[in-house]
Amino acid sequence: MRKSLGAILLGLAALPALAADNAFFGWYGFSLQGGLSALSPKLEKFSWSFLNQARLSHTPQPLFAGKANKLTENLLFIQFNYHVNDQLHLGLGYTRDWLDHFNENRAYEEIGWHSRMADWGRLTTRTRLEQRVNDKLDSNDMGLRVRELAQWSHPVPGWEQVGFILNDEVMWYLNSSAWRSDGFAENRAFAGFDIPLADKTKLTVGYMNQFVRKGTSKTSQLNHILFVNIGFHL
């Protein structure tokens, strides 16, 4: 836990040192998740999840021919989890990312933990290791990226079914590759709400502040993101 919070503080400390351009994006997605016990009782500790997310740039940018409201990225995530207990899981996943100028294949492994709900709320942590491969580059030129997420959530007073969420995720590279040099790469800070829509269906909506270090230089991008996701639990 201390390592997770320490990594987040280091990431945040690096932000003021770099001048950033600003842009406004929208990340819009839907997700599905469920267990595998229906296939066999022996799979009761296994679960799966699916996410499709479209990312639109709502700010005109030279990279996108000066056009706004342009689809810049579409991601497909598929993940399988083994639940050690009701608080700890181990996960394996794959991401296919269609971007404006190239596509990415990304495998990843993760370990996630959450506390039990208490009067002060719930704490969640997740550590993920990604292997990123650009379709247009040599497959041996793989970027190794670590992602560390810490999240606090709490029911909204007077509206207990709605959850308030605060989280922060720091990303850094373990190696230098065509993706970028090793070291700190990105920080994502999020504030939002989980809102129940129907039985086993919820809407997650909020604001994300994404700070991205560009390539090997000291230039950077600061993105203001409207985050919207509809999740279904099967």
VOTORFI-112913 format. One record per residue: residue in three letters; y, x, z of N, C-alpha, C in turn; residue number from 1. Coordinates in steps of 0.001 Angstrom, whole numbers, plus 524288, in hexadecimal, padded with zeros to 5 digits. Atoms other than C-alpha are relative to their C-alpha. Layout:
<nodes>
  code   n.py   n.px   n.pz  ca.py  ca.px  ca.pz   c.py   c.px   c.pz  pos
   ALA      Y      X      Z      Y      X      Z      Y      X      Z  NUM
...
</nodes>
This chain:
<nodes>
  code   n.py   n.px   n.pz  ca.py  ca.px  ca.pz   c.py   c.px   c.pz  pos
   MET  7FB57  8033E  80000  80000  80000  80000  804E6  80368  80000    1
   ARG  7FB7C  7FC91  7FFCC  80974  80AEC  80390  800EA  802C5  7FAD4    2
   LYS  7FF84  7FD71  8050E  8068B  811C2  7F6AF  8026A  7FC4B  7FC05    3
   SER  7FDE5  803D4  803B1  8097D  80538  7EF1B  805D3  7FF60  800BD    4
   LEU  7FA72  800BB  7FF00  8168E  80323  7F5C4  80310  804FB  7FEDC    5
   GLY  7FD60  7FB13  80127  819E2  8118E  7F483  800F1  800B6  7FA35    6
   ALA  7FF61  7FF8B  805AC  8178A  81150  7E5C6  80445  7FC72  7FE06    7
   ILE  7FBF8  803B3  801A2  82031  80565  7E46F  80568  80213  8015C    8
   LEU  7FAF0  7FDE9  7FE73  82B4B  80BB3  7EC0C  801A1  80497  7FC99    9
   LEU  7FEC7  7FBA8  8037B  82A6F  817F8  7E3AA  801C7  7FE0A  7FAB1   10
   GLY  7FE73  80237  80503  82B24  80FBA  7D75C  80570  7FDBD  80028   11
   LEU  7FAD8  80253  7FF89  836F3  80846  7DC2B  80435  8042B  800A6   12
   ALA  7FC31  7FBDB  7FF2F  83DB3  814CF  7E05C  80180  802A9  7FAF1   13
   ALA  7FEEC  7FD5F  804F8  83CCE  81A0B  7D27C  80394  7FCD6  7FC7F   14
   LEU  7FD29  8035E  8039C  843E4  80E76  7CC69  805C3  8016C  7FF65   15
   PRO  7FA78  7FF06  800B3  85230  811B3  7CF49  80134  804FA  7FD10   16
   ALA  7FF02  7FAF6  80274  850B3  81F63  7C9A4  8002B  7FFAF  7FA13   17
   LEU  80064  80071  805A6  84EA9  81A62  7BBD1  8036F  7FB90  7FE03   18
   ALA  7FCBA  80413  80257  85897  8130A  7B3A8  7FCAC  7FC89  7FC8E   19
   ALA  80379  8039A  802BE  852B7  806D5  7ADC5  80309  7FC47  7FC83   20
   ASP  7FE25  8043D  80345  85549  7FDAA  7A269  7FDB0  7FAEC  80221   21
   ASN  801C1  80508  7FDFE  853CB  7EF2B  7A541  7FE28  7FC7D  7FB94   22
   ALA  801ED  803C3  803D0  84C05  7E4B8  79E16  7FD96  7FB70  802F1   23
   PHE  80237  804B2  7FDA7  84727  7D6E3  7A0DB  7FB1F  7FE71  7FCFB   24
   PHE  804FB  80178  8024A  838FB  7D332  79E5B  7FDE1  7FB14  802A2   25
   GLY  8030D  80436  7FDB2  83016  7C7A1  7A0B8  7FA42  80138  7FF61   26
   TRP  805A4  7FF3A  80029  821CA  7C96B  7A442  7FD77  7FABA  80135   27
   TYR  80221  80547  7FF90  81A62  7BCAE  7A206  7FA19  8002C  7FF39   28
   GLY  805A6  7FF8E  80062  80BEA  7BB4C  7A4AB  7FD12  7FB77  8026A   29
   PHE  80381  80393  7FD4C  80065  7B341  7A8EA  7FB1A  80308  8017B   30
   SER  80485  7FD27  7FDFE  7F4A7  7B7A8  7B0BB  7FBC3  7FC49  801B7   31
   LEU  8049A  802D2  7FE3B  7E6F9  7B30F  7B405  7FCF6  8038C  803AE   32
   GLN  8035D  7FCF0  7FC91  7DE1F  7B76B  7BF16  7FBC6  7FC8A  8024C   33
   GLY  80450  802FA  7FDCC  7D145  7B378  7C4F3  7FBAA  80390  801DF   34
   GLY  8047A  7FD08  7FE1A  7C482  7B7BA  7CB0E  7FB7E  7FFD2  7FC29   35
   LEU  8049F  7FFB7  8035B  7B77A  7BB12  7C4E6  7FB23  7FDB4  8029D   36
   SER  80489  8020C  7FD29  7AEC5  7B461  7CEF0  7FD62  7FB7A  7FD25   37
   ALA  80258  80448  802F9  7ACB9  7A8DF  7C5A2  7FBC2  801F7  7FC55   38
   LEU  803F5  7FDB7  8036D  7A4DA  7B212  7BCF3  7FB19  80175  80303   39
   SER  80463  7FE75  7FCB2  79C70  7B6F9  7C812  801EE  800BB  80596   40
   PRO  7FE6E  7FF18  7FA8F  79CF9  7B6D9  7D6FB  8009C  805CA  8014F   41
   LYS  7FFA2  7FA5E  7FF0B  79B3B  7C590  7D65A  80554  80234  7FE82   42
   LEU  7FADA  7FE32  801BD  7A8C9  7C67C  7D03A  80469  7FDBB  8034F   43
   GLU  7FC12  80298  7FCC9  7AFD3  7BFC4  7DB65  8047A  80399  801AC   44
   LYS  7FBE1  7FC5C  7FE80  7B789  7CC11  7DE86  80331  801FC  7FB56   45
   PHE  7FD40  7FE49  804B2  7BC67  7CDA0  7D08F  803B0  7FBB5  7FE12   46
   SER  7FC46  803AC  80248  7C833  7C755  7CA24  80248  80254  7FB0B   47
   TRP  7FD9E  7FE4D  804E2  7CFB6  7C825  7BD6D  8058D  7FDD5  7FFAD   48
   SER  7FABB  801FE  800F2  7DDB5  7C670  7B8DD  8019F  80151  7FA6E   49
   PHE  7FE09  7FF81  8055A  7E4C1  7C508  7ABDC  805DD  7FEE9  8001C   50
   LEU  7FA59  800CC  80056  7F33A  7C649  7A8D2  801D5  80126  7FA80   51
   ASN  7FD45  7FF00  804EA  7FAE5  7C4EC  79C41  805D7  7FF91  80112   52
   GLN  7FA67  7FFD3  7FECF  80930  7C8A8  79CF0  80318  801AE  7FB36   53
   ALA  7FC66  7FEC5  80448  813BC  7C864  79270  80516  801FB  8025D   54
   ARG  7FB2A  7FDB5  7FE0C  81FAD  7D0F7  794A6  8041B  7FFCF  7FBB0   55
   LEU  7FBD1  800B0  803D2  82C39  7CD75  78DAC  804E0  802DE  801CC   56
   SER  7FAED  7FD9E  7FEF5  838C9  7D530  78CCF  8043C  7FC02  7FEC2   57
   HIS  7FBC8  803BC  800CB  84442  7CBF1  78EB9  8053E  802B9  7FF27   58
   THR  7FB53  7FCDC  800FC  84E0A  7D6FC  78C99  7FF76  802C9  7FACA   59
   PRO  8004B  7FD08  804E2  8510F  7DC7E  77F00  7FF81  805D4  80120   60
   GLN  800D1  7FA6A  7FF3E  84BEB  7EA7C  77E54  7FF06  802A2  7FABD   61
   PRO  800D2  7FD29  804EE  84C14  7F4C3  7737A  7FA3D  8008C  7FE91   62
   LEU  80599  7FF5B  80104  83D56  7F67D  77505  7FDC2  7FB4C  7FD25   63
   PHE  801E9  804D4  8025D  83B98  7E863  770AC  803DF  7FDE7  7FC00   64
   ALA  7FC56  80151  80436  8459A  7E889  7659B  80489  7FCAE  801F6   65
   GLY  7FB8F  802CC  7FDDC  85014  7E33A  76E91  7FF1E  7FA39  800DA   66
   LYS  80134  80590  7FF73  84912  7D631  7700F  7FECE  7FEA8  805B7   67
   ALA  80133  801FA  7FACF  84850  7CE2C  77C7F  7FB90  7FC07  7FFA8   68
   ASN  80448  803CD  7FFA0  83D5E  7C514  78119  7FB78  80178  7FC70   69
   LYS  80428  7FDFD  80356  83379  7CDA2  77A23  7FB39  80142  80347   70
   LEU  804E0  7FE9A  7FD70  82533  7CEC1  77E08  7FF1A  805DE  7FF4F   71
   THR  80085  7FA4F  80044  823DA  7DD2A  7815C  7FA9A  801E5  801AD   72
   GLU  804ED  7FE39  7FDCF  816A6  7DD69  78800  7FCB5  7FB4B  80186   73
   ASN  803A3  80406  7FE27  80AA6  7D50B  78A7E  7FB45  802B7  80264   74
   LEU  80432  7FD62  7FD2B  80084  7D8F5  7948A  7FBA4  7FC34  8015C   75
   LEU  804A4  802E6  7FE77  7F2B9  7D437  79706  7FD1A  80331  8041B   76
   PHE  802BD  7FD61  7FBBA  7EC7C  7D7DA  7A415  7FAE3  7FD27  80125   77
   ILE  80502  8021A  7FE44  7DE1C  7D5CE  7A794  7FE0B  80377  80468   78
   GLN  8018B  7FCEB  7FB71  7D910  7D9F9  7B4E5  7FB62  7FD87  802CA   79
   PHE  80464  801B4  7FCC3  7CCA3  7D92E  7BD08  8006D  802B2  8054A   80
   ASN  7FF6D  7FDFD  7FAB7  7CC9F  7DAEB  7CBC4  7FAF3  7FF7F  80316   81
   TYR  80417  8005F  7FC08  7C2AC  7DDD0  7D648  802BA  7FF97  80543   82
   HIS  7FD75  800F1  7FB06  7C6B7  7D855  7E380  7FCA6  80239  8046C   83
   VAL  802C7  7FD8C  7FBA7  7C284  7E14A  7EE79  7FFD7  7FC42  8049F   84
   ASN  7FFA8  80435  7FC2C  7C71C  7D6BD  7F7E1  80470  7FC6C  7FE44   85
   ASP  7FBFF  803BC  801A5  7D14B  7CBEE  7F7DF  8057A  80255  7FFD3   86
   GLN  7FAE3  7FD78  80021  7DC56  7D5E9  7F8AD  80047  804A6  7FC3C   87
   LEU  80023  7FB39  80319  7D809  7E192  7F075  7FCDF  7FF30  7FB04   88
   HIS  802EC  80057  804E8  7D422  7E229  7E218  8008D  8050A  7FCDF   89
   LEU  7FFF5  7FBB8  803C9  7D0DD  7EC61  7D7D6  7FFF5  7FD86  7FA9B   90
   GLY  7FF88  8027F  80515  7D496  7E94C  7C9D1  7FFAE  803C3  7FB74   91
   LEU  80008  7FD3D  804F9  7D223  7EDE0  7BBE8  80288  7FC6C  7FBF7   92
   GLY  7FD51  80355  803B9  7DAD0  7E92A  7B0DF  80131  802AF  7FAE0   93
   TYR  7FE81  7FE27  80532  7DF1D  7EA86  7A2D9  804E2  7FCFF  7FE48   94
   THR  7FB38  8025B  80213  7EC6A  7E800  79CB2  8008E  8016B  7FA42   95
   ARG  7FE88  7FF30  80575  7EF72  7E646  78E45  805B8  7FE90  7FF8E   96
   ASP  7FA5E  800B7  80038  7FDE1  7E7CC  78BC0  801DB  8008E  7FA5E   97
   TRP  7FDC2  7FFE9  8053E  8040E  7E423  77EBC  805DF  800B6  8007A   98
   LEU  7FA76  7FED6  7FFA4  81170  7EA6A  77DB7  80284  7FFC3  7FA9C   99
   ASP  7FD14  80082  804DE  81BF9  7EA87  77358  7FE85  8043F  7FC0D  100
   HIS  800E4  7FBA0  80392  8188D  7F7E6  76DB1  7FA7E  80255  80051  101
   PHE  80554  7FDFF  7FF82  80AB8  7FAC3  7728A  7FD0B  7FC74  803C5  102
   ASN  80340  802F4  7FC64  7FF6E  7F539  77A6A  7FD87  803AA  803F9  103
   GLU  80239  7FCCD  7FBD0  7F943  7F9ED  78700  7FADB  7FDB6  801EA  104
   ASN  804C8  80153  7FD31  7EB9E  7F9BE  78CC9  8004C  8029A  8055D  105
   ARG  7FF4D  7FDF7  7FAB2  7EBAA  7FB4D  79B85  7FB88  7FE2C  80381  106
   ALA  803F4  80129  7FC09  7E04E  7FBF9  7A504  80252  80154  80550  107
   TYR  7FDEF  7FEC1  7FAD9  7E2E0  7FBE2  7B394  7FC0D  7FE95  8044B  108
   GLU  8030C  800FE  7FB54  7DCA6  7FC04  7C0FC  803E2  7FEF3  80470  109
   GLU  7FC60  80129  7FBBD  7E2B1  7F66B  7CD4B  7FD20  7FEC1  80505  110
   ILE  801CA  801B3  7FAE0  7E0DA  7F41E  7DBB8  80473  7FCD4  80260  111
   GLY  7FC0A  80378  7FDE0  7E7F7  7E8C7  7E217  7FE7F  7FE09  80560  112
   TRP  800E0  801DD  7FAAB  7E98F  7E421  7F00D  80460  7FC4E  8017C  113
   HIS  7FBE9  8034C  7FDD1  7F0BD  7D924  7F6CB  7FEAC  7FEAC  8059F  114
   SER  800BD  8016A  7FA8A  7F2A6  7D5CF  8050B  7FED0  7FA2E  80067  115
   ARG  80090  80591  7FF0D  7EF52  7C8D2  80AEF  8056B  7FDA6  800E3  116
   MET  7FAF6  80287  7FF42  7FA65  7BF00  80B45  8014C  7FFCE  805D3  117
   ALA  7FE2E  80002  7FA97  8023B  7C05A  817CA  8055E  7FD67  8003A  118
   ASP  7FAD6  80264  7FF6C  80EF3  7BB04  81D46  8041F  802EB  7FCDA  119
   TRP  7FC31  7FCD4  802D7  8162F  7C63C  816C2  7FEFA  80006  7FA1A  120
   GLY  80139  8002D  8058D  80FAE  7C39F  8098D  7FB0E  802F9  7FEB2  121
   ARG  8049D  7FD26  801D6  805D2  7CB4F  801A7  801B7  804DD  7FD02  122
   LEU  7FF00  7FB1D  802C0  805D8  7D95A  7FCD3  7FB93  80109  7FC2D  123
   THR  803D7  7FEC2  80412  7FEFC  7DD32  7F020  80137  8055B  7FDC4  124
   THR  7FF51  7FAF9  80299  7FCDD  7EAB4  7EA73  7FC03  80078  7FB8E  125
   ARG  80385  7FF0F  80461  7F6D7  7EF17  7DDA0  80113  80566  7FDC3  126
   THR  7FFA3  7FADE  80282  7F423  7FC9E  7D813  7FCDA  7FFC7  7FAFD  127
   ARG  80295  80069  80523  7F0E0  7FD70  7C998  80097  8052B  7FD10  128
   LEU  7FFF0  7FB69  80367  7ED46  808EC  7C0C3  7FEF4  7FE3C  7FA6F  129
   GLU  80068  801BF  80569  7EF6D  806B4  7B22B  7FF13  80499  7FC53  130
   GLN  800CC  7FC40  8043B  7EAA4  80E0B  7A635  80247  7FD85  7FB0B  131
   ARG  7FD0E  80276  8043F  7F44B  80B16  79B30  7FF32  80309  7FADF  132
   VAL  800F2  7FDA1  80521  7F119  80DA7  78CCC  8032F  7FD0A  7FBEA  133
   ASN  7FCE6  80223  80448  7FA78  80B6E  78175  7FCAA  7FFDD  7FB0C  134
   ASP  80332  8008B  804B9  7F3A8  8063E  77534  8016F  803E6  7FBC2  135
   LYS  7FE2F  7FC9E  80432  7FBDB  80F19  76C8B  7FF97  805CE  80142  136
   LEU  80054  7FA8D  7FE6A  7F94E  81B83  77427  7FA55  801A0  800BB  137
   ASP  80528  7FDEE  7FEDD  7EDA9  82451  77678  7FE12  7FDAC  80526  138
   SER  80211  8027F  7FB48  7E4FE  81D66  78068  7FF78  803D5  80483  139
   ASN  80052  7FC1F  7FBD7  7E416  82A33  787E2  80536  8009A  802DC  140
   ASP  7FADA  7FFA3  7FD95  7F2B7  8294A  78AB1  800D3  7FB28  80362  141
   MET  8001C  80495  7FC9F  7F0C2  81FBB  795D8  803A9  800BD  80499  142
   GLY  7FC8B  7FFD4  7FB81  7FAE7  81CAB  7A017  7FD57  7FDBD  804CB  143
   LEU  80242  801C0  7FB0A  7F61E  81B8F  7AE26  8046B  7FE34  8038E  144
   ARG  7FBB4  8022E  7FCF0  7FEF5  81287  7B5E9  7FDF2  7FD5B  804F0  145
   VAL  8013D  80279  7FB01  7FE33  80E8E  7C43A  8042E  7FBEB  80129  146
   ARG  7FC71  8042A  7FE7E  8042B  801C4  7C8DD  7FEE9  7FE80  805A9  147
   GLU  80084  80158  7FA79  806A0  7FED7  7D737  80377  7FB4D  80133  148
   LEU  7FD3C  804E1  7FEF0  80A6C  7F0ED  7DB08  7FF98  7FEA4  805C2  149
   ALA  7FFEC  80229  7FAB3  80E84  7EBC8  7E85A  802E9  7FACF  7FFCB  150
   GLN  7FDBC  8053D  80053  81182  7DD51  7EA4D  7FFEE  7FD49  8054B  151
   TRP  7FFB6  80351  7FB66  815FC  7D472  7F541  800E5  7FA69  7FE33  152
   SER  7FF56  8057F  80161  814B6  7C5AE  7F45B  80010  7FCB2  804F4  153
   HIS  7FF74  80366  7FB74  817FA  7BA7B  7FD74  80124  7FA76  7FE1F  154
   PRO  7FEAD  80563  80176  81821  7AB8B  7FC8C  805CA  7FEF1  800E7  155
   VAL  7FA83  8016C  7FF65  825BC  7A5FF  7FA95  8007D  7FC15  80475  156
   PRO  7FF69  803A2  7FB9E  82A05  79F82  8076B  801A4  7FA91  7FE22  157
   GLY  7FEDE  80552  80188  829FE  790CF  805D8  7FD7A  7FE63  7FAE3  158
   TRP  8029D  8010B  804FD  82298  791E8  7F907  7FB40  8039A  7FFC8  159
   GLU  80424  7FC42  7FECE  8160F  7984C  7FD83  7FC5E  80124  7FB6C  160
   GLN  8037A  7FF10  80470  80EA0  796D4  7F0C4  80244  803F9  7FC24  161
   VAL  7FD69  7FC46  80374  81879  79F7A  7E9CD  8003B  8054D  802B2  162
   GLY  7FFEE  7FAC9  7FDCD  8173E  7AE0D  7EBE2  80484  8033F  7FDEA  163
   PHE  7FBEF  7FC4B  8018D  82273  7B7D5  7EBBB  7FD8D  80564  7FF9F  164
   ILE  80288  7FB00  80120  81EB7  7C513  7E608  80413  8044D  7FF5B  165
   LEU  7FD0C  7FB36  800F6  824C3  7D292  7E6D4  7FC0D  80452  7FEF5  166
   ASN  80376  7FB88  800CC  81E00  7DE35  7E0B0  802CB  80465  7FD1B  167
   ASP  7FE05  7FB6D  802CB  82067  7EBAA  7DB51  7FB67  80331  7FE1A  168
   GLU  80432  7FCE6  80255  817FA  7F3D6  7D236  80247  804F3  7FDA9  169
   VAL  7FE6E  7FADD  801F8  81998  80249  7CF6D  7FBBD  80207  7FC5D  170
   MET  803B6  7FDD2  803C3  81345  808E1  7C39A  8015F  805AF  7FEED  171
   TRP  7FF13  7FA94  80175  81191  81732  7C09D  7FB50  80225  7FD04  172
   TYR  80415  7FDA2  80345  809DC  81FB1  7B73C  7FDC8  804D6  802A0  173
   LEU  802AF  7FB6E  7FDDF  7FFCC  82998  7BB83  7FFDE  8047E  7FC23  174
   ASN  8002C  7FBF0  803FF  80091  83104  7AEA1  80474  7FF3C  7FC24  175
   SER  7FC31  8004F  8043C  809E6  8340B  7A389  7FD16  7FECA  7FAF6  176
   SER  80285  8019E  804DE  80671  82D69  796BC  80429  7FDE3  7FC5B  177
   ALA  7FC48  80257  803A8  80C8E  826A3  78B10  802DA  7FB62  8027D  178
   TRP  7FD60  8045B  7FD5C  80FD3  81B82  79468  804FE  801DF  802A2  179
   ARG  7FB81  7FD98  7FD6C  818E4  8240E  79C78  7FE0F  8047D  80363  180
   SER  8017F  7FBBF  7FC8C  8192D  82FA5  7A5B3  7FDD9  7FDC9  8051A  181
   ASP  80228  801D6  7FB13  81241  82EF4  7B2B5  80468  7FEF2  803E9  182
   GLY  7FC29  80149  7FC03  81922  829BE  7BEB5  80195  7FA47  7FFDC  183
   PHE  7FE2D  80560  7FF7F  820B7  81D72  7C1EB  8014B  7FDAA  7FAAE  184
   ALA  7FF2F  80287  8050F  82113  813AB  7B6A8  802D8  7FAD2  80069  185
   GLU  7FDF7  80559  7FFFA  824E8  8061F  7BB2A  7FFD5  7FDB2  8057F  186
   ASN  8000C  80308  7FB30  82862  7FD41  7C685  80127  7FA4B  7FEB8  187
   ARG  7FF3C  80599  800D4  8273A  7EE67  7C6BE  800A8  7FD57  80553  188
   ALA  7FEFA  802F1  7FB3B  82D68  7E663  7D1A9  80063  7FA39  7FE93  189
   PHE  8006C  80589  80160  82AC8  7D7B7  7D1E6  8011E  7FC96  804B7  190
   ALA  7FF36  80416  7FC22  82F68  7CBDB  7D985  7FF33  7FAC7  7FD4F  191
   GLY  8010D  804FA  80294  82A64  7BE44  7D698  7FCF4  7FC46  80370  192
   PHE  802A8  80433  7FD33  8228B  7B250  7DA51  7FAD8  7FE9C  7FD4C  193
   ASP  804CC  80286  801CE  814B8  7AD02  7D8F4  8008B  7FA30  8011F  194
   ILE  7FF16  8059A  7FF70  8161B  79E66  7D686  7FB37  7FD07  7FE16  195
   PRO  80491  8030B  801CA  80A39  79542  7D626  801A7  7FBBB  7FC38  196
   LEU  7FEE9  80410  803DD  80A25  78C84  7CA28  7FC09  7FB95  8004D  197
   ALA  80447  803BC  7FF92  7FD0A  785C5  7CBE3  7FB94  802BB  802DE  198
   ASP  80472  7FDA1  7FD62  7EFCE  7883A  7D1E9  7FE42  804E8  7FD1B  199
   LYS  801B4  7FAF7  80216  7EC5E  7969A  7CFA5  80371  801EE  7FB79  200
   THR  7FC4E  7FE3E  80405  7F85C  79880  7C6F6  80534  8013B  802A1  201
   LYS  7FB0E  7FE95  7FDA0  804C0  79FA9  7CAB1  80392  802A0  7FC04  202
   LEU  7FBF8  7FD76  80319  8115A  7A46B  7C4AE  80252  80469  8032D  203
   THR  7FD5E  7FB8B  7FD9E  81656  7B206  7C7FC  804E1  80121  7FCD1  204
   VAL  7FB18  7FF21  802C5  824A1  7B3EC  7C487  8038E  80354  8036B  205
   GLY  7FC86  7FCB9  7FCF8  82E7F  7BE1B  7C87C  802D6  803F4  7FCAB  206
   TYR  7FCF1  7FBD8  80281  83703  7C9C3  7C552  7FD69  80540  800F4  207
   MET  80209  7FAB1  7FF8C  831EC  7D76B  7C28C  80418  803E1  7FE23  208
   ASN  7FC9E  7FBA8  80179  83A18  7E3C6  7C239  7FC79  8048A  7FE7E  209
   GLN  8037A  7FBEE  80208  8332B  7EDD2  7B9B6  8032F  804CE  7FE8A  210
   PHE  7FD74  7FB06  80130  837D1  7FBE5  7B9AB  7FC11  80386  7FD47  211
   VAL  803A3  7FCEE  8032B  8316D  80434  7AF01  80273  8053A  7FE9A  212
   ARG  7FE54  7FAC9  801B8  832BE  812CF  7AD0A  7FE24  800C9  7FA6B  213
   LYS  80158  7FF80  80585  8330E  8156F  79E71  7FDFA  80572  7FEBE  214
   GLY  80234  7FB1B  80200  82A1B  81FF8  79926  8005A  80479  803DF  215
   THR  7FF9A  7FB5A  7FCB5  82C55  82D99  79E59  8059F  8010F  8019E  216
   SER  7FA79  7FF0A  7FED8  83B21  82C43  79F82  8019E  7FD52  80509  217
   LYS  7FDF3  8026B  7FB4A  843D2  827DD  7AAB2  802CB  7FAE4  7FED0  218
   THR  7FDE8  80523  80142  8485E  81BB9  7A375  7FC30  7FBD8  801DD  219
   SER  80350  8040A  7FDD0  8431E  80EC9  7A80A  801C3  7FAA6  7FE1D  220
   GLN  7FEF1  80565  8017D  842AD  8002D  7A5CE  7FF73  7FC9C  804D7  221
   LEU  80031  803B0  7FBAD  845CF  7F5C5  7AFE6  7FF9F  7FA88  7FDB6  222
   ASN  800F2  80528  8023D  84012  7E894  7AC35  80041  7FBCE  80433  223
   HIS  7FFCC  8049E  7FCA8  8434C  7DB89  7B28C  7FC63  7FBF6  7FD8A  224
   ILE  80448  802F8  80254  83770  7D2CC  7B0AE  7FF55  7FABD  802BA  225
   LEU  801AC  8051E  7FE25  834F3  7C44F  7B21F  7FA15  7FFD9  7FF83  226
   PHE  805BC  7FFEF  7FFDE  826A8  7C3A8  7B628  7FE06  7FA75  800E5  227
   VAL  80231  8054A  7FF92  81F21  7B6F2  7B3EA  7FA28  8004F  7FEB4  228
   ASN  805A4  8002B  8010A  8106C  7B4F0  7B50B  7FDB5  7FAF7  8023B  229
   ILE  802F7  8047F  7FE24  807BF  7A8F3  7B617  7FA5E  801C4  800D1  230
   GLY  80537  7FE34  7FEA8  7FB01  7ABE2  7BCFF  7FC47  7FB87  80136  231
   PHE  8041B  803EF  7FF36  7EE6B  7A3F8  7BCFA  7FB6C  8028F  802DE  232
   HIS  80490  7FE13  7FD33  7E382  7A607  7C6CA  7FB6B  7FC54  7FED3  233
   LEU  80468  80339  801B4  7D695  7A138  7C14C  7FB86  80011  803EE  234
</nodes>
